[in-house]
Amino acid sequence: AVGMFLRLLSDVRWRAANPKWRRTTCCRRNTSSTAEPHPLSLPAQAQVVICGGGIMGTSVAYHLSKMGWKDIVLLEQGRLAAGTTRFCAGIVSTARHASIELKMADYSNKLYQQLEQETGVNTGYTKTGSISLAQTQDRLISLKRIASSLNVMGIPCEIITPKQVARLHPLINIHDLVGAMYVPEDALVSSANVSLALATAASRNGVQIHERTSVSHVSIQKGRVTGVETDRGQIQCQYFVNCAGQWAYELGHSGEEPVNIPLHACEHFYLLTHPLKEPLASNLPTVVDPDGRIYIRNWQGGILSGGFEKNPKPLFTEGRNQLEIQNLQEDWDHFEPLLSALLRRMPDLEALQIMQLVNCPESFTPDMRCIMGESPTVQGYFVLAGMNSAGISYGGGAGKYLAEWMVNGYPSENVWPLDLKRFGTLQSSRTFLRHRVMEVMPLMCDLKVPRWDFQTGRQLRTSPLYDRLDAQGARWMEKHGFERVKYFVPPGKDLLDLDQSKTFYKPDWFDIVGSEVKCCKEAVCVIDMSSFTKFEISSTGDQALESLQYLFSNDLDVPVGHVVHTGMLNEKGGYENDCSIARLSKRSFFMISPTDQQVHCWAWLKNRLPDDSNLTMEDVTWKYTALNLIGPRAVDVLSELSYAPMTPEHFPSLFCKEMSVGYANGIRVMSITHTGEPGFMLYIPIEYALHVYNEVMNMGQKYGIRNAGYYALRSLRIEKFFAFWGQDLDAFTTPMECGREFQVKLEKGTEFVGQEALLEQKQNGVYKRFTMFILEDHDTDTDLWPWWGEPIFRNGRYVGKTTSSAYSYSLERHVCLGFVHHFDEKTGEELVVTTDFINQGEYEIDIAGQRFQAKAKLYPFSSLFTHRRRKDEVELSGYQRE
């Protein structure tokens, strides 16, 4: 009731301050019996229609209008900020693991700080700071990793002792704490008022806002948005933005062409108390106790405290009939574990009177990251939803990036981790979402150790070899819904022990992966890589070649049977995709891309290939099982199975040929392993997969063959300085910046996308450079391991972050890959990075606040393996499996 009263009060004040807005929207509910004045009718057309008047919708409207787009209509089915935004706890926190989320939260904080001054609407912004508590050493390490990222971003942050916690917040019980992280710039706001302030500013910039208007249908023609139908008429538009929060999923399915937005709502509980005898100071820091699964903030002299329980309650939102979210049922039994955690953390609250338990819906996504971007199937249909309970922290930044995306065609930062296209249709099953969000919500507080995997929604996409590999001890991870092997547990190992090994230090699989790597280097291994995205592009004439020459940077006019490694670049020269393309015939091409490119790459090509019935593109990912045969003896295994010579004279590097293997025909064999090691990729029609695998394993016995997984692959590719898309390469990285000039043919005789940007870089130099770091004074057994995202320091100054890392079993050292920038010491401006700049620096890698010396290299250690030449006769007994 109190929340409702405050909400109404802010409504009245806000509307009083904005007579113009009052004229352009339906009038507010009249409490007297007199009839409402007739609301202003909807415009017949607009450039942009935004659906949803919460923090996301108003932020997008605000930023679009700031960027000069004025012809915008924002529609809200109930009243502005009356959904999840109204019940939001109002904590603005920058303590985030992912770099892009951290940047969004930092921008939001700075935006809200000046919003009241800009709009005249009281946003309740109070800088309180936040304290994240650690009850265990592992939690403290996790906080130290975040603190390292915050500090290099220029956000003040420090790791503090329990005694310092007590000084900052006297009510906190510190007896079980080992430390904490203090972020003094974090803040509190009234989220509904922030939303109203953004709406006010947007309205002044020309945005029309209509409350009590429901969108029933999005009209789509020829794969483009053409308009929306509402309960008050139609609006024609070029762009539609779905900011419908927990209703975004259903709204996405209401058009002629469904847009899959994988999110699901859960009930989220927090309690409000009456003020303490001595009311809490308004600037008292917010407390986050992840090990207790709770957060605590000051609320009008009392406290507001909620959390993320281990047994969440998913909500169904079918029908979208509830216009404004009412406070759902109180459930004290369900909240009890969180209440106990609160009383343990603040024992003085025992005597405090509780005002109410608030239960409101929050939307969660399958991977705990929000959803933004353009639909892969409908052009002009944008989405911003699924905030995983961090809507107010991300609201400003997310709205800014989406507005940039719409106006410029791309945002100013790499938002791939949040892009809608990271999901396929398989993640939009209602049952999958319901089960996954029940796992995701508790994970909000669980410790994020590297390489953890979701447990729900598994075994969805599998290779035909899944059962065979599983029976041989495979341990699985999931990418884009596809099961992939991490490593194989040898017979006799304690399996349970390995599944529980979650640590920031040396993992239990260290020796297992080491033996798989050794086998790849000295004998032969098989890795099932069926999850790779596979497209076939063909035409009746030269259309396929001409189109691909324009869309790819390398020269694809190669003899039939050759494989070309190439980037699919954007106008800025950045990698939209990094792939291998085999020319199967004069007029057909076979394209291999990373697993998570399946939706993104298809949409990118579909939108850019000419609309020509003589040109066809087919997704054949499911038609082929891919086996990677890695190692010096792969050539022996394959030549015996195919009765064909496979030596480099007969089968040169980067070559592709259809062959028989065993009894099976039509197997595409490529001399490429994606690791820098010798070997072959076999693309096997799916019905022959089991036969070919069995033949390979039987024939390989005498050569010491064994199965291997992706962890071995990662170690091999990183020590060879191979960059992978999605980890090292992204839409903001060009071939010139990562030493791949040789994969670009600037003079191939035809124009290609990104060519101008690359010519400019060739002339002027690059502003970042992909570099390999070998850790020098790092003890693999006792020191924290690097994973990715660690700050890189050159001569004591921050120059960039690592993008991936692995232990190199050949070097017996950790290898980190990352980008080095050159910032001007006085102005911070980015300068050109030269080879000399890289080579003349002294480097350190910061792992959770501890710095380790590192040697920087721009080229892989090709000579490294000469002093460890393998014996010609490998002792095979060591590699045979029972």
Stockholm file with secondary structure:
# STOCKHOLM 1.0

chainA/1-882         AVGMFLRLLSDVRWRAANPKWRRTTCCRRNTSSTAEPHPLSLPAQAQVVICGGGIMGTSVAYHLSKMGWKDIVLLEQGRLAAGTTRFCAGIVSTARHASIELKMADYSNKLYQQLEQETGVNTGYTKTGSISLAQTQDRLISLKRIASSLNVMGIPCEIITPKQVARLHPLINIHDLVGAMYVPEDALVSSANVSLALATAASRNGVQIHERTSVSHVSIQKGRVTGVETDRGQIQCQYFVNCAGQWAYELGHSGEEPVNIPLHACEHFYLLTHPLKEPLASNLPTVVDPDGRIYIRNWQGGILSGGFEKNPKPLFTEGRNQLEIQNLQEDWDHFEPLLSALLRRMPDLEALQIMQLVNCPESFTPDMRCIMGESPTVQGYFVLAGMNSAGISYGGGAGKYLAEWMVNGYPSENVWPLDLKRFGTLQSSRTFLRHRVMEVMPLMCDLKVPRWDFQTGRQLRTSPLYDRLDAQGARWMEKHGFERVKYFVPPGKDLLDLDQSKTFYKPDWFDIVGSEVKCCKEAVCVIDMSSFTKFEISSTGDQALESLQYLFSNDLDVPVGHVVHTGMLNEKGGYENDCSIARLSKRSFFMISPTDQQVHCWAWLKNRLPDDSNLTMEDVTWKYTALNLIGPRAVDVLSELSYAPMTPEHFPSLFCKEMSVGYANGIRVMSITHTGEPGFMLYIPIEYALHVYNEVMNMGQKYGIRNAGYYALRSLRIEKFFAFWGQDLDAFTTPMECGREFQVKLEKGTEFVGQEALLEQKQNGVYKRFTMFILEDHDTDTDLWPWWGEPIFRNGRYVGKTTSSAYSYSLERHVCLGFVHHFDEKTGEELVVTTDFINQGEYEIDIAGQRFQAKAKLYPFSSLFTHRRRKDEVELSGYQRE
#=GR chainA/1-882 SS CHHHHHHHHHHHHHHHHCHHHHHHSCCCCCSSSSCCCCCCCCCSBCSEEEECCSHHHHHHHHHHHHTTCCCEEEECSSSTTCSHHHHCCCEECCCCSSHHHHHHHHHHHHHHHHHHHHHCCCCCCEECCEEEEESSHHHHHHHHHHHHHHHHTTCCCEEECHHHHHHHCTTCCCTTCSEEEEETTCEECCHHHHHHHHHHHHHHTTCEEESSCCEEEEEEETTEEEEEEETTEEEECSEEEECCGGGHHHHHTTSSSCCCCCCEEEEEEEEEECCCSSCCCTTCCEEEEGGGTEEEEEETTEEEEEECCSSCCBCCCTTCCCSSCCCCCCCHHHHHHHHHHHHHHCGGGGGCCEEEEEEEEEEECTTSSCEEEECSSSBTEEEEECCTTCHHHHHHHHHHHHHHHHHHSSCSSCCGGGBGGGSCGGGGCHHHHHHHHHHHHHHTTSCCCTTCCCCSSCSSBCCTTHHHHHHTTEEEEEETTEEEEEEECCTTSCHHHHHTCCCSSSCTTHHHHHHHHHHHHHSCEEEECTTSEEEEEEESSSHHHHHHHHHCSSCCCCCTTBEEEEEEECTTSCEEEEEEEEEEETTEEEEEECGGGHHHHHHHHHHHSCCCTTEEEEECGGGEEEEEEESTTHHHHHHHHHTSCCSTTTSCSSBEEEEEETTEEEEEEESCCSSSSSEEEEEEEGGGHHHHHHHHHHHHGGGTCEECCHHHHHHHHHHTTCCCBTTTBCTTCCGGGGTCGGGCCTTSSSCCTTHHHHHHHHHHCBSEEEEEEEESSCCTTTSCCCCSCCEEEETTEEEEEEEEEEEETTTTEEEEEEEEEEECTTTCCEECBCHHHHHTCCEEEEETTEEEEEEEESSCCSGGGGGGCCCSSCCGGGGCCC
#=GC SS_cons         CHHHHHHHHHHHHHHHHCHHHHHHSCCCCCSSSSCCCCCCCCCSBCSEEEECCSHHHHHHHHHHHHTTCCCEEEECSSSTTCSHHHHCCCEECCCCSSHHHHHHHHHHHHHHHHHHHHHCCCCCCEECCEEEEESSHHHHHHHHHHHHHHHHTTCCCEEECHHHHHHHCTTCCCTTCSEEEEETTCEECCHHHHHHHHHHHHHHTTCEEESSCCEEEEEEETTEEEEEEETTEEEECSEEEECCGGGHHHHHTTSSSCCCCCCEEEEEEEEEECCCSSCCCTTCCEEEEGGGTEEEEEETTEEEEEECCSSCCBCCCTTCCCSSCCCCCCCHHHHHHHHHHHHHHCGGGGGCCEEEEEEEEEEECTTSSCEEEECSSSBTEEEEECCTTCHHHHHHHHHHHHHHHHHHSSCSSCCGGGBGGGSCGGGGCHHHHHHHHHHHHHHTTSCCCTTCCCCSSCSSBCCTTHHHHHHTTEEEEEETTEEEEEEECCTTSCHHHHHTCCCSSSCTTHHHHHHHHHHHHHSCEEEECTTSEEEEEEESSSHHHHHHHHHCSSCCCCCTTBEEEEEEECTTSCEEEEEEEEEEETTEEEEEECGGGHHHHHHHHHHHSCCCTTEEEEECGGGEEEEEEESTTHHHHHHHHHTSCCSTTTSCSSBEEEEEETTEEEEEEESCCSSSSSEEEEEEEGGGHHHHHHHHHHHHGGGTCEECCHHHHHHHHHHTTCCCBTTTBCTTCCGGGGTCGGGCCTTSSSCCTTHHHHHHHHHHCBSEEEEEEEESSCCTTTSCCCCSCCEEEETTEEEEEEEEEEEETTTTEEEEEEEEEEECTTTCCEECBCHHHHHTCCEEEEETTEEEEEEEESSCCSGGGGGGCCCSSCCGGGGCCC
//
